[in-house]
Amino acid sequence: MEKIGLFYGSDTGCTEAVAEMIQEQIGEDIIELLDAYDIEPEDFDKYDKIIIGLSTWHDGQLVSAWDDFYEDFKEVDFTGKTVAIFGLGDQYGYSTYFIDGVGILGDVVLKNGGKLIGYWPTDGFEHDESKAETEDGEYFMGLALDEDNQDEMTEERVTKWVEQIKKEFPIDS
Ligand SMILES: Cc1cc2nc3c(=O)[nH]c(=O)nc-3n(C[C@H](O)[C@H](O)[C@H](O)COP(=O)(O)O)c2cc1C
């Protein structure tokens, strides 16, 4: 079975916990978890299907591990690769920067030739602005999760998104 690389960065463990939930749902034999602190650009060469997980910090900044890797990330060639992104944020505390990191990394994937899947409706969130939004404001460029205010919805959102990306990648199961 073709492996999927799930590259994540997490400061206080919330994104990491979601990464593990996704691994459990799709299968430990399929999903390989990679902490963005420990990755090299060449790690992306190993996978045609990629999941990226991150949180946003400090008014729209990438979580530290992705921030450290960002210059290298901009050089990754995503041609022929399919990428799904999930992001954690706080829609009320950081209402004008909600999950900005998803937009920052998503823009790089698209610019560097990748196909982005896993778009998620903005409906159900009360933020004001986000770099992750599509032009029409109808979707985020990946799954949006808010463990600070809507943690009771995380599992249901993840499960639904996993079903969606399984079809969009596609993943046989
Ligand atoms: C100091 C601070 C700054 C934050 N800045 C943002 C932000 O700009 N945008 C956002 O959506 N969330 C922001 N958050 C919320 C975090 O992204 C959220 O708590 C997330 O679940 C943390 O995930 P992690 O433990 O995987 O790093 C911030 C949280 C803190 C404590």
The ligand as an SDF file (V2000), in Angstrom:
LIG
                    3D

 31 33  0  0  0  0  0  0  0  0999 V2000
    0.0280   33.2990   22.2690 C   0  0  0  0  0  0  0  0  0  0  0  0
   -0.9180   32.6110   21.3100 C   0  0  0  0  0  0  0  0  0  0  0  0
   -1.0540   33.0940   20.0200 C   0  0  0  0  0  0  0  0  0  0  0  0
   -1.9540   32.4930   19.1180 C   0  0  0  0  0  0  0  0  0  0  0  0
   -2.1460   33.0310   17.8640 N   0  0  0  0  0  0  0  0  0  0  0  0
   -3.0840   32.5030   17.0450 C   0  0  0  0  0  0  0  0  0  0  0  0
   -3.3650   33.1010   15.7560 C   0  0  0  0  0  0  0  0  0  0  0  0
   -2.7560   34.0790   15.3370 O   0  0  0  0  0  0  0  0  0  0  0  0
   -4.3180   32.5140   14.9730 N   0  0  0  0  0  0  0  0  0  0  0  0
   -5.0360   31.4240   15.3820 C   0  0  0  0  0  0  0  0  0  0  0  0
   -5.9030   30.9570   14.6480 O   0  0  0  0  0  0  0  0  0  0  0  0
   -4.7810   30.8390   16.5920 N   0  0  0  0  0  0  0  0  0  0  0  0
   -3.8370   31.3450   17.4310 C   0  0  0  0  0  0  0  0  0  0  0  0
   -3.5940   30.7670   18.6400 N   0  0  0  0  0  0  0  0  0  0  0  0
   -4.3250   29.5240   19.0160 C   0  0  0  0  0  0  0  0  0  0  0  0
   -3.5150   28.2430   18.7590 C   0  0  0  0  0  0  0  0  0  0  0  0
   -3.2540   28.0330   17.4000 O   0  0  0  0  0  0  0  0  0  0  0  0
   -4.2930   27.0420   19.3110 C   0  0  0  0  0  0  0  0  0  0  0  0
   -4.3200   27.1060   20.7220 O   0  0  0  0  0  0  0  0  0  0  0  0
   -3.8230   25.6860   18.8530 C   0  0  0  0  0  0  0  0  0  0  0  0
   -4.7420   24.7010   19.2690 O   0  0  0  0  0  0  0  0  0  0  0  0
   -2.4250   25.3050   19.3670 C   0  0  0  0  0  0  0  0  0  0  0  0
   -2.0300   24.0880   18.7650 O   0  0  0  0  0  0  0  0  0  0  0  0
   -0.6350   23.3620   19.0540 P   0  0  0  0  0  0  0  0  0  0  0  0
   -0.6710   22.9090   20.4880 O   0  0  0  0  0  0  0  0  0  0  0  0
   -0.6180   22.1970   18.1320 O   0  0  0  0  0  0  0  0  0  0  0  0
    0.4710   24.3240   18.7480 O   0  0  0  0  0  0  0  0  0  0  0  0
   -2.6880   31.3430   19.5330 C   0  0  0  0  0  0  0  0  0  0  0  0
   -2.5280   30.8550   20.8450 C   0  0  0  0  0  0  0  0  0  0  0  0
   -1.6620   31.4740   21.7180 C   0  0  0  0  0  0  0  0  0  0  0  0
   -1.5300   30.9210   23.1220 C   0  0  0  0  0  0  0  0  0  0  0  0
  1  2  1  0
  2  3  1  0
  2 30  2  0
  3  4  2  0
  4  5  1  0
  4 28  1  0
  5  6  2  0
  6  7  1  0
  6 13  1  0
  7  8  2  0
  7  9  1  0
  9 10  1  0
 10 11  2  0
 10 12  1  0
 12 13  2  0
 13 14  1  0
 14 15  1  0
 14 28  1  0
 15 16  1  0
 16 17  1  0
 16 18  1  0
 18 19  1  0
 18 20  1  0
 20 21  1  0
 20 22  1  0
 22 23  1  0
 23 24  1  0
 24 25  2  0
 24 26  1  0
 24 27  1  0
 28 29  2  0
 29 30  1  0
 30 31  1  0
M  END
$$$$
